[in-house]
Amino acid sequence: MPESPAGSSAGQAVAAPAAPAGNVRWALLGAMLAMLDNTIVGTSLPTIVRDLGGLNHLSWVVSAYLLATAASTPVWGKFGDLYGRKRLYLASVVVFLAGSALSGAAQSMTGLIAARSLQGLGAGGIGAGAFALIASLVPPRERGRYQGMTASVMAIGTVGGPLLGGVITGHVGWR
């Protein structure tokens, strides 16, 4: 009996290719980056505000990030569908890291708020991109397992971020 191109007999089902675990790990690492940043900054915020002297603008540091994330997530998702998920995901990581660098270099509360807004724009793309990339890379049968890994990454960020933020702020400094 002639063999099919996949090398199996005609009556046997061909196994789906394994998910590219390395690529999924990069998407999860980006999600961990955004999650850790948010929880680290939350812990460090009292020290940051004290150094920059802007207690009356404290709520804007958090609100600017959250508003930018919420507003940009659907935009990143749509552009990812149009121009390629990987390309837009990597661009969102660059935007996020640029916002992080500018946040660390901020000399005033206004500068910090603007930098956190930029960081929030990038975080919107990381959030949308991580889930979209997993959906693109992983066969439907295995997606539940990989989404479980995503939930684990978020749990680690939620627990580890404040601990790491306290250690960094207490021993190294917020910048």
C-alpha positions in Angstrom: 0.0 0.0 0.0 1.5 3.4 -0.9 2.2 5.7 2.0 0.8 9.2 2.4 3.1 12.2 2.3 3.2 12.4 6.1 4.5 8.8 6.2 1.5 7.2 7.7 -0.8 4.6 6.3 -4.0 5.7 4.5 -6.2 4.6 7.4 -4.3 6.2 10.2 -4.7 9.8 11.4 -1.7 12.1 11.1 -0.6 13.6 14.4 -0.7 17.4 14.6 2.8 19.0 14.9 3.9 19.9 18.3 3.4 23.5 19.4 6.5 25.7 19.1 7.2 25.9 22.8 10.1 28.2 22.4 8.1 30.9 20.6 5.3 30.6 23.2 7.8 31.1 26.0 8.9 34.4 24.5 5.2 35.6 24.4 4.9 34.5 28.1 8.1 36.3 29.0 6.7 39.5 27.6 3.5 39.1 29.6 5.6 38.4 32.7 7.6 41.6 32.0 4.4 43.7 31.9 2.9 42.0 34.9 6.1 42.4 37.0 6.5 46.0 36.1 3.0 46.9 37.2 3.3 45.2 40.5 6.9 46.4 41.1 5.9 50.1 40.4 2.9 49.7 42.7 5.2 48.8 45.6 7.8 51.5 44.7 5.3 54.3 44.1 5.4 55.8 47.6 9.2 56.2 47.4 9.0 57.5 43.8 6.4 60.1 44.8 8.4 61.2 47.8 11.5 61.7 45.7 9.7 63.6 43.0 7.5 65.6 45.4 4.1 65.1 43.7 1.7 63.5 46.2 -1.2 65.4 44.6 -0.5 63.7 41.2 -0.1 60.1 42.6 -3.3 58.8 41.2 -2.4 60.0 37.7 0.7 57.8 37.7 -1.5 54.7 38.0 -4.5 56.0 36.0 -2.4 57.1 33.0 -0.9 53.6 32.7 -4.3 51.9 33.0 -6.1 54.3 30.7 -3.4 53.9 28.0 -3.4 50.1 28.4 -7.2 49.9 28.1 -7.4 52.2 25.2 -4.6 50.7 23.2 -5.3 47.0 23.6 -8.0 46.7 20.9 -5.9 48.9 18.6 -2.9 46.7 18.9 -5.1 43.6 18.4 -6.6 45.0 15.2 -3.2 46.1 13.8 -1.8 42.7 14.7 -4.5 41.1 12.6 -3.7 43.5 9.7 0.1 43.7 9.8 1.3 40.6 11.6 1.1 39.6 15.2 4.8 39.0 15.8 5.8 42.4 14.3 3.3 44.3 16.4 4.1 42.3 19.5 7.7 43.1 19.2 6.9 46.8 18.6 4.7 46.9 21.7 7.6 45.4 23.7 9.9 48.2 22.4 7.3 50.9 23.3 6.9 49.4 26.7 10.7 49.3 27.3 11.1 52.9 26.1 8.4 53.9 28.5 10.1 52.0 31.3 13.5 53.8 30.6 11.8 57.2 30.5 10.0 56.4 33.7 13.3 55.6 35.4 14.8 58.9 34.1 11.8 61.1 35.0 12.7 64.2 36.9 9.2 65.3 37.7 5.8 63.9 38.3 4.6 65.2 34.9 7.5 63.4 33.2 6.7 60.2 35.1 3.0 60.4 34.2 3.9 60.9 30.5 6.4 58.0 30.6 3.9 55.7 32.3 1.3 56.6 29.6 3.8 55.5 26.9 4.5 52.4 29.0 0.8 51.7 29.2 0.5 51.9 25.4 3.1 49.2 25.1 1.5 47.1 27.8 -1.7 47.1 25.8 0.1 45.5 22.9 1.9 43.0 25.1 -1.4 41.9 26.6 -3.2 41.5 23.3 -0.2 40.1 21.5 0.6 37.4 24.0 -2.8 35.8 23.8 -3.0 36.3 20.0 0.4 34.7 19.4 -0.5 31.7 21.6 -3.7 31.3 19.6 -1.7 31.4 16.4 1.1 29.2 17.4 -0.7 26.5 19.4 -3.1 23.9 17.9 -6.7 24.2 19.4 -6.3 21.0 21.3 -3.4 22.3 23.3 -4.5 25.9 23.9 -5.9 25.2 27.3 -2.6 24.0 28.6 -0.8 27.1 27.2 -3.5 29.5 28.6 -2.9 27.8 31.9 0.8 28.6 31.6 -0.3 32.2 31.0 -2.3 32.2 34.1 0.7 30.8 36.0 2.9 33.6 34.7 0.4 36.2 35.8 0.2 34.6 39.3 3.9 34.6 39.6 4.0 38.3 38.6 1.3 39.1 41.1 3.1 37.5 44.0 6.7 38.1 42.9 6.3 41.7 41.8 5.7 43.3 45.2 8.4 41.2 46.8 10.9 42.2 44.1 9.7 45.8 44.2 10.4 46.0 47.9 13.8 44.5 47.6 14.8 46.7 44.6 13.4 49.9 46.1 14.9 49.2 49.5 18.4 48.2 48.4 19.0 49.6 45.0 16.7 52.5 44.5 13.7 53.1 42.2 15.7 54.4 39.3 
